[in-house]
Amino acid sequence: QVQLVESGGGLVQPGESLRLSCAASGSTFSINAMGWYRQALGKEREFIALIFSAASAHYADSVKGRFTISRDVAKNTVYLQMNSLKSEDTAVYYCHADLPVGRHWGQGTQVTVSS
C-alpha cells in the first residue's frame, strides 16, 4: 500500500504560478510512475501529467509548455510546477502512484485561479 498526500494548492491570479507537491509513504519501492490529474466542478477527471523518470514525462496538450512534472525518488515526492495559470486551470488536483497492483490516489488539493 502507498499513501499520498498533496499540498501546495491555493488561490492565485491569472498568470501567476504554483507548485504542487505529493509525498508518498508506505511501499514506495513498488512505485513505477507518478502523475497528476485534475477535476473541475461538474467535469470529469482529466489527465495532466505523468512521469516515469526525469527522461520520461508526458503532458496533456492543455498544459504543455506551462506545467512541468518532476520527481524526487529519494524523497518519494512528485511535483507539479504550474506557470502562467489560467482561470480554466481551476480544479481539484489529484496525484497518483502506479504500482504493479494498481493505482493509488491522493485526497486532492484545490487550485483556484481568479482575479
Beta strands, then each sheet from edge to edge (+ up, - down):
strand 1: 2-7
strand 2: 10-12
strand 3: 18-26
strand 4: 33-39
strand 5: 46-53
strand 6: 56-59
strand 7: 67-72
strand 8: 77-82
strand 9: 91-99
strand 10: 102-105
strand 11: 109-113
sheet 1: 1+ 3- 8+ 7-
sheet 2: 2+ 11+ 9- 4+ 5- 6+
sheet 3: 2+ 11+ 9- 10+
end
